[in-house]
Amino acid sequence: MSSLNSGLVVEGVLASRVAADGGSLEFSDARQVVAESCGKLPLDGKKILLIVPDSTRTAPVGDVFKSIHAEISGKVAALDVMIALGTHPPMSDEAICQRLEISESQWKSDYGNVQFFNHAWDDPNALVELGRISPQEIEKLSGINVPILPDEYYTVRNSIKILGQDQYQVDWKLLRAIQTKDSEGFLRVEPFEGGSVIMYQNLVTPGSSMAGLLRGKAIEQMRETVTAISAHVEKKKATAPAELQKNVQSFRGMISGTSKTP
């Protein structure tokens, strides 16, 4: 496992380990984190539900699942898995096995007592309302720090579309903001000479004439972001090509239900 850090939260017990600068965590490191965490909990005879993200998110889910199963399956009454779908379509048993990095035959043999569940987010009878977050609170959570000017709080609607083979575009449109009058733009990614080219456009109608002073800083930050993305991908190509390919496949799976632009 080549992620730079690993964390686990179980009933209030937080376990985390960070690799040395420039290094990465191995599977044995993650296994030790899981063992230390589970060892602190009175799990004997308990029914455990492990909640994992669906295939639209990248994470070493298989390694974590196998580690937890190895540590506690012999002492708990049940260990089952629920897929956190958000509002995505449910996953088949085959897809869940792929997510957990096991074969269907392994599921039946090595993990035969583990049940798979999809989160029934679209079934009102399966949900309990704990509270609501108002639009005002959402806007507060969307705040950004703006140099010189007062901090901005805004709500944006994003959408993604497929332009062609390995060609994608994310569009956004400002819905409301405290200061900014309007904003819309896109980020497009297309293949180019064995790599990719990123095109970015963001048209902003500011609420203050002072905003023009920040134009240079905004362009600089965008360049830094693109450079950081490029450096990260090149590093993954050199040090963790399998993980990079898995990330690409997860992204393709995430947008597989997106309609193609004619």
PyRosetta script that sets phi, psi and omega in degrees:
from pyrosetta import init, pose_from_sequence

init()
pose = pose_from_sequence("MSSLNSGLVVEGVLASRVAADGGSLEFSDARQVVAESCGKLPLDGKKILLIVPDSTRTAPVGDVFKSIHAEISGKVAALDVMIALGTHPPMSDEAICQRLEISESQWKSDYGNVQFFNHAWDDPNALVELGRISPQEIEKLSGINVPILPDEYYTVRNSIKILGQDQYQVDWKLLRAIQTKDSEGFLRVEPFEGGSVIMYQNLVTPGSSMAGLLRGKAIEQMRETVTAISAHVEKKKATAPAELQKNVQSFRGMISGTSKTP")
pose.set_psi(1, 127.1)
pose.set_omega(1, -170.7)
pose.set_phi(2, -111.7)
pose.set_psi(2, 16.4)
pose.set_omega(2, 175.2)
pose.set_phi(3, -71.6)
pose.set_psi(3, 154.7)
pose.set_omega(3, -174.6)
pose.set_phi(4, -80.8)
pose.set_psi(4, -15.7)
pose.set_omega(4, 177.1)
pose.set_phi(5, -148.7)
pose.set_psi(5, 162.7)
pose.set_omega(5, -179.3)
pose.set_phi(6, -140.3)
pose.set_psi(6, 134.6)
pose.set_omega(6, -179.4)
pose.set_phi(7, -141.1)
pose.set_psi(7, 151.1)
pose.set_omega(7, -178.6)
pose.set_phi(8, -147.5)
pose.set_psi(8, 132.9)
pose.set_omega(8, 177.0)
pose.set_phi(9, -119.6)
pose.set_psi(9, 120.2)
pose.set_omega(9, 179.5)
pose.set_phi(10, -132.5)
pose.set_psi(10, 111.4)
pose.set_omega(10, 178.1)
pose.set_phi(11, 46.2)
pose.set_psi(11, 48.3)
pose.set_omega(11, 176.2)
pose.set_phi(12, 86.8)
pose.set_psi(12, -6.9)
pose.set_omega(12, 177.7)
pose.set_phi(13, -93.6)
pose.set_psi(13, 117.4)
pose.set_omega(13, -180.0)
pose.set_phi(14, -103.3)
pose.set_psi(14, 124.8)
pose.set_omega(14, 176.0)
pose.set_phi(15, -119.8)
pose.set_psi(15, 133.5)
pose.set_omega(15, -177.9)
pose.set_phi(16, -149.6)
pose.set_psi(16, 145.5)
pose.set_omega(16, 175.6)
pose.set_phi(17, -142.7)
pose.set_psi(17, 135.7)
pose.set_omega(17, -178.0)
pose.set_phi(18, -117.3)
pose.set_psi(18, 133.3)
pose.set_omega(18, 179.6)
pose.set_phi(19, -72.1)
pose.set_psi(19, 159.6)
pose.set_omega(19, 176.1)
pose.set_phi(20, -64.8)
pose.set_psi(20, 157.7)
pose.set_omega(20, 179.8)
pose.set_phi(21, -51.7)
pose.set_psi(21, 127.7)
pose.set_omega(21, 179.2)
pose.set_phi(22, 78.7)
pose.set_psi(22, -0.9)
pose.set_omega(22, -178.3)
pose.set_phi(23, -103.5)
pose.set_psi(23, -170.3)
pose.set_omega(23, 178.9)
pose.set_phi(24, -149.4)
pose.set_psi(24, 161.7)
pose.set_omega(24, 178.2)
pose.set_phi(25, -90.2)
pose.set_psi(25, 140.5)
pose.set_omega(25, 175.7)
pose.set_phi(26, -95.1)
pose.set_psi(26, 168.4)
pose.set_omega(26, 179.3)
pose.set_phi(27, -58.7)
pose.set_psi(27, -37.7)
pose.set_omega(27, 179.9)
pose.set_phi(28, -61.8)
pose.set_psi(28, -33.4)
pose.set_omega(28, 177.2)
pose.set_phi(29, -66.3)
pose.set_psi(29, -45.6)
pose.set_omega(29, 179.1)
pose.set_phi(30, -63.4)
pose.set_psi(30, -40.0)
pose.set_omega(30, 179.5)
pose.set_phi(31, -61.4)
pose.set_psi(31, -38.5)
pose.set_omega(31, 178.8)
pose.set_phi(32, -68.1)
pose.set_psi(32, -39.2)
pose.set_omega(32, 177.2)
pose.set_phi(33, -60.4)
pose.set_psi(33, -44.9)
pose.set_omega(33, 179.4)
pose.set_phi(34, -63.5)
pose.set_psi(34, -44.4)
pose.set_omega(34, -178.9)
pose.set_phi(35, -61.5)
pose.set_psi(35, -43.8)
pose.set_omega(35, 179.6)
pose.set_phi(36, -64.5)
pose.set_psi(36, -37.8)
pose.set_omega(36, -179.0)
pose.set_phi(37, -69.1)
pose.set_psi(37, -51.2)
pose.set_omega(37, -177.4)
pose.set_phi(38, -65.3)
pose.set_psi(38, -29.7)
pose.set_omega(38, 179.8)
pose.set_phi(39, -66.9)
pose.set_psi(39, -18.8)
pose.set_omega(39, -179.6)
pose.set_phi(40, -87.6)
pose.set_psi(40, -6.3)
pose.set_omega(40, -172.0)
pose.set_phi(41, -110.6)
pose.set_psi(41, 139.6)
pose.set_omega(41, 176.4)
pose.set_phi(42, -80.6)
pose.set_psi(42, 83.9)
pose.set_omega(42, -172.5)
pose.set_phi(43, -98.9)
pose.set_psi(43, -4.8)
pose.set_omega(43, -176.6)
pose.set_phi(44, -56.9)
pose.set_psi(44, 125.8)
pose.set_omega(44, 176.6)
pose.set_phi(45, 75.8)
pose.set_psi(45, 2.1)
pose.set_omega(45, -177.9)
pose.set_phi(46, -85.2)
pose.set_psi(46, 157.7)
pose.set_omega(46, 172.7)
pose.set_phi(47, -99.3)
pose.set_psi(47, 121.0)
pose.set_omega(47, -173.5)
pose.set_phi(48, -112.0)
pose.set_psi(48, 130.5)
pose.set_omega(48, 174.5)
pose.set_phi(49, -113.9)
pose.set_psi(49, 116.2)
pose.set_omega(49, 179.5)
pose.set_phi(50, -93.7)
pose.set_psi(50, 118.0)
pose.set_omega(50, -178.6)
pose.set_phi(51, -100.0)
pose.set_psi(51, 122.6)
pose.set_omega(51, -176.7)
pose.set_phi(52, -126.6)
pose.set_psi(52, 152.4)
pose.set_omega(52, 178.1)
pose.set_phi(53, -71.7)
pose.set_psi(53, 155.9)
pose.set_omega(53, 177.7)
pose.set_phi(54, -77.8)
pose.set_psi(54, -171.6)
pose.set_omega(54, -171.9)
pose.set_phi(55, -74.0)
pose.set_psi(55, -1.4)
pose.set_omega(55, 176.9)
pose.set_phi(56, -82.6)
pose.set_psi(56, -2.7)
pose.set_omega(56, 179.2)
pose.set_phi(57, -120.4)
pose.set_psi(57, 146.4)
pose.set_omega(57, 178.6)
pose.set_phi(58, -101.4)
pose.set_psi(58, 131.3)
pose.set_omega(58, 179.6)
pose.set_phi(59, -172.1)
pose.set_psi(59, 156.2)
pose.set_omega(59, 177.6)
pose.set_phi(60, -78.4)
pose.set_psi(60, 57.5)
pose.set_omega(60, -174.3)
pose.set_phi(61, -60.8)
pose.set_psi(61, -42.2)
pose.set_omega(61, -179.0)
pose.set_phi(62, -60.7)
pose.set_psi(62, -45.4)
pose.set_omega(62, 179.9)
pose.set_phi(63, -61.2)
pose.set_psi(63, -44.2)
pose.set_omega(63, -178.6)
pose.set_phi(64, -65.9)
pose.set_psi(64, -44.5)
pose.set_omega(64, 179.5)
pose.set_phi(65, -59.1)
pose.set_psi(65, -48.2)
pose.set_omega(65, -178.5)
pose.set_phi(66, -63.5)
pose.set_psi(66, -37.6)
pose.set_omega(66, 179.3)
pose.set_phi(67, -66.3)
pose.set_psi(67, -45.9)
pose.set_omega(67, 179.5)
pose.set_phi(68, -64.3)
pose.set_psi(68, -42.7)
pose.set_omega(68, 179.5)
pose.set_phi(69, -60.8)
pose.set_psi(69, -43.9)
pose.set_omega(69, -179.8)
pose.set_phi(70, -63.4)
pose.set_psi(70, -33.7)
pose.set_omega(70, -176.2)
pose.set_phi(71, -79.0)
pose.set_psi(71, -38.5)
pose.set_omega(71, -167.7)
pose.set_phi(72, -122.5)
pose.set_psi(72, -8.3)
pose.set_omega(72, -174.6)
pose.set_phi(73, -61.3)
pose.set_psi(73, -27.4)
pose.set_omega(73, -178.1)
pose.set_phi(74, -79.3)
pose.set_psi(74, -10.4)
pose.set_omega(74, -176.2)
pose.set_phi(75, -124.0)
pose.set_psi(75, -9.8)
pose.set_omega(75, 179.6)
pose.set_phi(76, -94.7)
pose.set_psi(76, 158.4)
pose.set_omega(76, 178.5)
pose.set_phi(77, -73.7)
pose.set_psi(77, -31.3)
pose.set_omega(77, 179.0)
pose.set_phi(78, -159.6)
pose.set_psi(78, 145.0)
pose.set_omega(78, 174.2)
pose.set_phi(79, -134.9)
pose.set_psi(79, 107.1)
pose.set_omega(79, -177.6)
pose.set_phi(80, -120.5)
pose.set_psi(80, 167.1)
pose.set_omega(80, -175.9)
pose.set_phi(81, -123.9)
pose.set_psi(81, 129.5)
pose.set_omega(81, 172.3)
pose.set_phi(82, -114.7)
pose.set_psi(82, 134.6)
pose.set_omega(82, 178.6)
pose.set_phi(83, -89.3)
pose.set_psi(83, 121.3)
pose.set_omega(83, 177.1)
pose.set_phi(84, -80.6)
pose.set_psi(84, 99.3)
pose.set_omega(84, -173.3)
pose.set_phi(85, -83.2)
pose.set_psi(85, -20.1)
pose.set_omega(85, -167.5)
pose.set_phi(86, 68.9)
pose.set_psi(86, -114.4)
pose.set_omega(86, 172.1)
pose.set_phi(87, -123.0)
pose.set_psi(87, 26.3)
pose.set_omega(87, -178.3)
pose.set_phi(88, -86.5)
pose.set_psi(88, 164.5)
pose.set_omega(88, 178.3)
pose.set_phi(89, -63.9)
pose.set_psi(89, 152.6)
pose.set_omega(89, 178.6)
pose.set_phi(90, -65.3)
pose.set_psi(90, 155.1)
pose.set_omega(90, 179.8)
pose.set_phi(91, -100.6)
pose.set_psi(91, 143.2)
pose.set_omega(91, 177.1)
pose.set_phi(92, -74.9)
pose.set_psi(92, 166.2)
pose.set_omega(92, 176.7)
pose.set_phi(93, -58.5)
pose.set_psi(93, -38.5)
pose.set_omega(93, 179.0)
pose.set_phi(94, -63.1)
pose.set_psi(94, -43.5)
pose.set_omega(94, -179.6)
pose.set_phi(95, -67.0)
pose.set_psi(95, -36.8)
pose.set_omega(95, 178.6)
pose.set_phi(96, -66.3)
pose.set_psi(96, -40.7)
pose.set_omega(96, 176.6)
pose.set_phi(97, -59.8)
pose.set_psi(97, -42.1)
pose.set_omega(97, 177.5)
pose.set_phi(98, -62.8)
pose.set_psi(98, -38.7)
pose.set_omega(98, 179.4)
pose.set_phi(99, -63.6)
pose.set_psi(99, -38.1)
pose.set_omega(99, -179.0)
pose.set_phi(100, -87.1)
pose.set_psi(100, 1.1)
pose.set_omega(100, 177.4)
pose.set_phi(101, 59.1)
pose.set_psi(101, 45.0)
pose.set_omega(101, 173.9)
pose.set_phi(102, -133.0)
pose.set_psi(102, 158.6)
pose.set_omega(102, 175.8)
pose.set_phi(103, -87.5)
pose.set_psi(103, 163.2)
pose.set_omega(103, 178.1)
pose.set_phi(104, -64.6)
pose.set_psi(104, -32.6)
pose.set_omega(104, 177.2)
pose.set_phi(105, -68.6)
pose.set_psi(105, -36.3)
pose.set_omega(105, 175.6)
pose.set_phi(106, -64.8)
pose.set_psi(106, -40.0)
pose.set_omega(106, 178.2)
pose.set_phi(107, -56.6)
pose.set_psi(107, -44.0)
pose.set_omega(107, -176.8)
pose.set_phi(108, -74.0)
pose.set_psi(108, -29.5)
pose.set_omega(108, -177.0)
pose.set_phi(109, -95.4)
pose.set_psi(109, -60.6)
pose.set_omega(109, -174.9)
pose.set_phi(110, -81.1)
pose.set_psi(110, -27.2)
pose.set_omega(110, -176.3)
pose.set_phi(111, -126.4)
pose.set_psi(111, 37.6)
pose.set_omega(111, -173.9)
pose.set_phi(112, -61.3)
pose.set_psi(112, -25.4)
pose.set_omega(112, -178.5)
pose.set_phi(113, -89.4)
pose.set_psi(113, -2.2)
pose.set_omega(113, -177.8)
pose.set_phi(114, -88.6)
pose.set_psi(114, 124.4)
pose.set_omega(114, 176.0)
pose.set_phi(115, -97.7)
pose.set_psi(115, 145.5)
pose.set_omega(115, 176.9)
pose.set_phi(116, -105.1)
pose.set_psi(116, 136.6)
pose.set_omega(116, 177.4)
pose.set_phi(117, -132.9)
pose.set_psi(117, 141.6)
pose.set_omega(117, 168.2)
pose.set_phi(118, -96.3)
pose.set_psi(118, 137.9)
pose.set_omega(118, 178.0)
pose.set_phi(119, -64.0)
pose.set_psi(119, 121.5)
pose.set_omega(119, -177.0)
pose.set_phi(120, -83.9)
pose.set_psi(120, 66.4)
pose.set_omega(120, -174.8)
pose.set_phi(121, -68.0)
pose.set_psi(121, -23.4)
pose.set_omega(121, -176.9)
pose.set_phi(122, -99.7)
pose.set_psi(122, 12.3)
pose.set_omega(122, 178.4)
pose.set_phi(123, -110.0)
pose.set_psi(123, 103.2)
pose.set_omega(123, -178.1)
pose.set_phi(124, -55.7)
pose.set_psi(124, -30.7)
pose.set_omega(124, -178.5)
pose.set_phi(125, -71.7)
pose.set_psi(125, -16.3)
pose.set_omega(125, -179.0)
pose.set_phi(126, -99.4)
pose.set_psi(126, 2.3)
pose.set_omega(126, -174.9)
pose.set_phi(127, -114.7)
pose.set_psi(127, 150.5)
pose.set_omega(127, 175.1)
pose.set_phi(128, -125.8)
pose.set_psi(128, 126.6)
pose.set_omega(128, -179.8)
pose.set_phi(129, -81.3)
pose.set_psi(129, 119.9)
pose.set_omega(129, 178.9)
pose.set_phi(130, -98.1)
pose.set_psi(130, -17.3)
pose.set_omega(130, -178.9)
pose.set_phi(131, 161.1)
pose.set_psi(131, 177.1)
pose.set_omega(131, -179.7)
pose.set_phi(132, -133.5)
pose.set_psi(132, 146.2)
pose.set_omega(132, 175.4)
pose.set_phi(133, -103.2)
pose.set_psi(133, 122.6)
pose.set_omega(133, -177.2)
pose.set_phi(134, -74.0)
pose.set_psi(134, 158.7)
pose.set_omega(134, 175.3)
pose.set_phi(135, -56.0)
pose.set_psi(135, -34.9)
pose.set_omega(135, 179.8)
pose.set_phi(136, -64.6)
pose.set_psi(136, -39.8)
pose.set_omega(136, 179.4)
pose.set_phi(137, -68.8)
pose.set_psi(137, -38.1)
pose.set_omega(137, 177.7)
pose.set_phi(138, -60.7)
pose.set_psi(138, -42.2)
pose.set_omega(138, -179.7)
pose.set_phi(139, -64.9)
pose.set_psi(139, -35.5)
pose.set_omega(139, 177.5)
pose.set_phi(140, -64.1)
pose.set_psi(140, -36.0)
pose.set_omega(140, -179.8)
pose.set_phi(141, -73.5)
pose.set_psi(141, -12.9)
pose.set_omega(141, -177.7)
pose.set_phi(142, -102.1)
pose.set_psi(142, 23.3)
pose.set_omega(142, -176.7)
pose.set_phi(143, -76.1)
pose.set_psi(143, 150.4)
pose.set_omega(143, 174.2)
pose.set_phi(144, -131.4)
pose.set_psi(144, 150.3)
pose.set_omega(144, 178.3)
pose.set_phi(145, -86.1)
pose.set_psi(145, 124.4)
pose.set_omega(145, -178.9)
pose.set_phi(146, -115.3)
pose.set_psi(146, 120.5)
pose.set_omega(146, 178.7)
pose.set_phi(147, -58.8)
pose.set_psi(147, 143.4)
pose.set_omega(147, 176.8)
pose.set_phi(148, 72.6)
pose.set_psi(148, -55.3)
pose.set_omega(148, -176.7)
pose.set_phi(149, -82.6)
pose.set_psi(149, 162.9)
pose.set_omega(149, 174.3)
pose.set_phi(150, -60.9)
pose.set_psi(150, 150.4)
pose.set_omega(150, 179.6)
pose.set_phi(151, -60.0)
pose.set_psi(151, 147.1)
pose.set_omega(151, -177.1)
pose.set_phi(152, -104.4)
pose.set_psi(152, 146.3)
pose.set_omega(152, 174.6)
pose.set_phi(153, -130.2)
pose.set_psi(153, 130.4)
pose.set_omega(153, -170.9)
pose.set_phi(154, -149.2)
pose.set_psi(154, 163.7)
pose.set_omega(154, 173.1)
pose.set_phi(155, -127.5)
pose.set_psi(155, 129.7)
pose.set_omega(155, -176.6)
pose.set_phi(156, -126.9)
pose.set_psi(156, 142.7)
pose.set_omega(156, 172.9)
pose.set_phi(157, -102.9)
pose.set_psi(157, 125.6)
pose.set_omega(157, 179.2)
pose.set_phi(158, -108.0)
pose.set_psi(158, 151.0)
pose.set_omega(158, 173.2)
pose.set_phi(159, -147.7)
pose.set_psi(159, 151.2)
pose.set_omega(159, -179.8)
pose.set_phi(160, -123.4)
pose.set_psi(160, 143.4)
pose.set_omega(160, 178.6)
pose.set_phi(161, -140.9)
pose.set_psi(161, 153.7)
pose.set_omega(161, 178.9)
pose.set_phi(162, -95.1)
pose.set_psi(162, 125.2)
pose.set_omega(162, -179.6)
pose.set_phi(163, -95.7)
pose.set_psi(163, -22.9)
pose.set_omega(163, -177.6)
pose.set_phi(164, 171.9)
pose.set_psi(164, -166.0)
pose.set_omega(164, 179.6)
pose.set_phi(165, -61.9)
pose.set_psi(165, 114.1)
pose.set_omega(165, -179.1)
pose.set_phi(166, 57.4)
pose.set_psi(166, 31.1)
pose.set_omega(166, 175.7)
pose.set_phi(167, -121.6)
pose.set_psi(167, 119.8)
pose.set_omega(167, -174.3)
pose.set_phi(168, -133.0)
pose.set_psi(168, 154.6)
pose.set_omega(168, 177.0)
pose.set_phi(169, -142.7)
pose.set_psi(169, 131.7)
pose.set_omega(169, 174.0)
pose.set_phi(170, -105.8)
pose.set_psi(170, 121.8)
pose.set_omega(170, 178.3)
pose.set_phi(171, -106.8)
pose.set_psi(171, 148.5)
pose.set_omega(171, 175.1)
pose.set_phi(172, -139.6)
pose.set_psi(172, 152.9)
pose.set_omega(172, -179.7)
pose.set_phi(173, -142.8)
pose.set_psi(173, 129.2)
pose.set_omega(173, 178.6)
pose.set_phi(174, -69.4)
pose.set_psi(174, 129.4)
pose.set_omega(174, 176.6)
pose.set_phi(175, -94.1)
pose.set_psi(175, -43.8)
pose.set_omega(175, 178.8)
pose.set_phi(176, -160.3)
pose.set_psi(176, 154.7)
pose.set_omega(176, 178.3)
pose.set_phi(177, -159.4)
pose.set_psi(177, 162.7)
pose.set_omega(177, 179.7)
pose.set_phi(178, -76.3)
pose.set_psi(178, -43.2)
pose.set_omega(178, -175.6)
pose.set_phi(179, -114.7)
pose.set_psi(179, -48.0)
pose.set_omega(179, -175.5)
pose.set_phi(180, -62.8)
pose.set_psi(180, 131.9)
pose.set_omega(180, -178.4)
pose.set_phi(181, -79.6)
pose.set_psi(181, -39.0)
pose.set_omega(181, -178.7)
pose.set_phi(182, -161.1)
pose.set_psi(182, 153.2)
pose.set_omega(182, 176.6)
pose.set_phi(183, -162.0)
pose.set_psi(183, 132.5)
pose.set_omega(183, 174.1)
pose.set_phi(184, -153.5)
pose.set_psi(184, 152.5)
pose.set_omega(184, -179.0)
pose.set_phi(185, -176.7)
pose.set_psi(185, -167.8)
pose.set_omega(185, -179.0)
pose.set_phi(186, -156.4)
pose.set_psi(186, 160.5)
pose.set_omega(186, 170.3)
pose.set_phi(187, -128.8)
pose.set_psi(187, 120.4)
pose.set_omega(187, -176.6)
pose.set_phi(188, -117.2)
pose.set_psi(188, 138.3)
pose.set_omega(188, 178.2)
pose.set_phi(189, -123.3)
pose.set_psi(189, 127.8)
pose.set_omega(189, -179.7)
pose.set_phi(190, -136.9)
pose.set_psi(190, 149.0)
pose.set_omega(190, 176.1)
pose.set_phi(191, -64.8)
pose.set_psi(191, 146.2)
pose.set_omega(191, 179.6)
pose.set_phi(192, -158.6)
pose.set_psi(192, 111.7)
pose.set_omega(192, 174.3)
pose.set_phi(193, 49.9)
pose.set_psi(193, 50.8)
pose.set_omega(193, 177.5)
pose.set_phi(194, 82.0)
pose.set_psi(194, -4.4)
pose.set_omega(194, 177.2)
pose.set_phi(195, -129.8)
pose.set_psi(195, -143.0)
pose.set_omega(195, -179.7)
pose.set_phi(196, -140.5)
pose.set_psi(196, 150.3)
pose.set_omega(196, 172.6)
pose.set_phi(197, -115.0)
pose.set_psi(197, 136.6)
pose.set_omega(197, -179.2)
pose.set_phi(198, -109.5)
pose.set_psi(198, 125.2)
pose.set_omega(198, 176.9)
pose.set_phi(199, -113.2)
pose.set_psi(199, 131.7)
pose.set_omega(199, -174.9)
pose.set_phi(200, -132.1)
pose.set_psi(200, 134.4)
pose.set_omega(200, 175.5)
pose.set_phi(201, -142.8)
pose.set_psi(201, 133.2)
pose.set_omega(201, 178.0)
pose.set_phi(202, -142.5)
pose.set_psi(202, 110.3)
pose.set_omega(202, -179.6)
pose.set_phi(203, -98.5)
pose.set_psi(203, 121.0)
pose.set_omega(203, -174.5)
pose.set_phi(204, -122.0)
pose.set_psi(204, 133.0)
pose.set_omega(204, 170.2)
pose.set_phi(205, -105.0)
pose.set_psi(205, 101.0)
pose.set_omega(205, -173.6)
pose.set_phi(206, -74.0)
pose.set_psi(206, 160.9)
pose.set_omega(206, 177.9)
pose.set_phi(207, -93.8)
pose.set_psi(207, -1.3)
pose.set_omega(207, -178.9)
pose.set_phi(208, -140.9)
pose.set_psi(208, 141.6)
pose.set_omega(208, 177.2)
pose.set_phi(209, -67.0)
pose.set_psi(209, -18.5)
pose.set_omega(209, 178.3)
pose.set_phi(210, -69.3)
pose.set_psi(210, -20.5)
pose.set_omega(210, -176.2)
pose.set_phi(211, -60.9)
pose.set_psi(211, -27.2)
pose.set_omega(211, 179.5)
pose.set_phi(212, -59.4)
pose.set_psi(212, -24.7)
pose.set_omega(212, 179.3)
pose.set_phi(213, -67.7)
pose.set_psi(213, -19.7)
pose.set_omega(213, -175.9)
pose.set_phi(214, -96.8)
pose.set_psi(214, 0.0)
pose.set_omega(214, -175.9)
pose.set_phi(215, -57.9)
pose.set_psi(215, -46.6)
pose.set_omega(215, -179.4)
pose.set_phi(216, -62.0)
pose.set_psi(216, -40.2)
pose.set_omega(216, 180.0)
pose.set_phi(217, -66.2)
pose.set_psi(217, -39.9)
pose.set_omega(217, 179.8)
pose.set_phi(218, -63.1)
pose.set_psi(218, -42.4)
pose.set_omega(218, 178.3)
pose.set_phi(219, -64.5)
pose.set_psi(219, -41.1)
pose.set_omega(219, 179.0)
pose.set_phi(220, -61.9)
pose.set_psi(220, -43.4)
pose.set_omega(220, -179.6)
pose.set_phi(221, -65.7)
pose.set_psi(221, -36.4)
pose.set_omega(221, 178.3)
pose.set_phi(222, -65.9)
pose.set_psi(222, -42.0)
pose.set_omega(222, 177.4)
pose.set_phi(223, -62.1)
pose.set_psi(223, -41.0)
pose.set_omega(223, 178.7)
pose.set_phi(224, -63.4)
pose.set_psi(224, -38.6)
pose.set_omega(224, 179.5)
pose.set_phi(225, -64.5)
pose.set_psi(225, -47.0)
pose.set_omega(225, 179.5)
pose.set_phi(226, -62.9)
pose.set_psi(226, -41.7)
pose.set_omega(226, 178.2)
pose.set_phi(227, -61.9)
pose.set_psi(227, -40.4)
pose.set_omega(227, 179.4)
pose.set_phi(228, -66.2)
pose.set_psi(228, -40.2)
pose.set_omega(228, 177.7)
pose.set_phi(229, -61.8)
pose.set_psi(229, -47.0)
pose.set_omega(229, -179.5)
pose.set_phi(230, -60.9)
pose.set_psi(230, -44.8)
pose.set_omega(230, -179.4)
pose.set_phi(231, -64.1)
pose.set_psi(231, -39.0)
pose.set_omega(231, 179.8)
pose.set_phi(232, -64.9)
pose.set_psi(232, -43.9)
pose.set_omega(232, -179.5)
pose.set_phi(233, -65.2)
pose.set_psi(233, -43.7)
pose.set_omega(233, -180.0)
pose.set_phi(234, -63.0)
pose.set_psi(234, -37.5)
pose.set_omega(234, 177.8)
pose.set_phi(235, -65.0)
pose.set_psi(235, -42.3)
pose.set_omega(235, 179.2)
pose.set_phi(236, -64.3)
pose.set_psi(236, -38.2)
pose.set_omega(236, 177.6)
pose.set_phi(237, -58.5)
pose.set_psi(237, -39.5)
pose.set_omega(237, -175.2)
pose.set_phi(238, -82.3)
pose.set_psi(238, -35.9)
pose.set_omega(238, -171.7)
pose.set_phi(239, -108.9)
pose.set_psi(239, -24.8)
pose.set_omega(239, -176.4)
pose.set_phi(240, -148.0)
pose.set_psi(240, 62.3)
pose.set_omega(240, -177.1)
pose.set_phi(241, -61.3)
pose.set_psi(241, -34.4)
pose.set_omega(241, -179.7)
pose.set_phi(242, -65.5)
pose.set_psi(242, -41.6)
pose.set_omega(242, 178.8)
pose.set_phi(243, -66.4)
pose.set_psi(243, -39.6)
pose.set_omega(243, 178.2)
pose.set_phi(244, -61.6)
pose.set_psi(244, -43.4)
pose.set_omega(244, 179.1)
pose.set_phi(245, -63.9)
pose.set_psi(245, -36.9)
pose.set_omega(245, 177.7)
pose.set_phi(246, -64.9)
pose.set_psi(246, -39.1)
pose.set_omega(246, 177.3)
pose.set_phi(247, -62.3)
pose.set_psi(247, -41.9)
pose.set_omega(247, 179.2)
pose.set_phi(248, -63.0)
pose.set_psi(248, -44.2)
pose.set_omega(248, 179.9)
pose.set_phi(249, -65.1)
pose.set_psi(249, -36.9)
pose.set_omega(249, 178.3)
pose.set_phi(250, -64.8)
pose.set_psi(250, -40.9)
pose.set_omega(250, 178.6)
pose.set_phi(251, -63.7)
pose.set_psi(251, -44.2)
pose.set_omega(251, 179.1)
pose.set_phi(252, -62.7)
pose.set_psi(252, -37.9)
pose.set_omega(252, 178.0)
pose.set_phi(253, -67.1)
pose.set_psi(253, -34.6)
pose.set_omega(253, -179.2)
pose.set_phi(254, -63.2)
pose.set_psi(254, -38.7)
pose.set_omega(254, -174.4)
pose.set_phi(255, -102.1)
pose.set_psi(255, 10.4)
pose.set_omega(255, -176.9)
pose.set_phi(256, -62.1)
pose.set_psi(256, -25.3)
pose.set_omega(256, 179.0)
pose.set_phi(257, -90.8)
pose.set_psi(257, 2.3)
pose.set_omega(257, 179.7)
pose.set_phi(258, -77.9)
pose.set_psi(258, 135.3)
pose.set_omega(258, -179.0)
pose.set_phi(259, -71.0)
pose.set_psi(259, 145.3)
pose.set_omega(259, -179.9)
pose.set_phi(260, -84.7)
pose.set_psi(260, 135.9)
pose.set_omega(260, 179.0)
pose.set_phi(261, -74.7)
pose.set_psi(261, 127.1)
pose.set_omega(261, -179.6)
pose.set_phi(262, -67.7)
pose.dump_pdb("model.pdb")
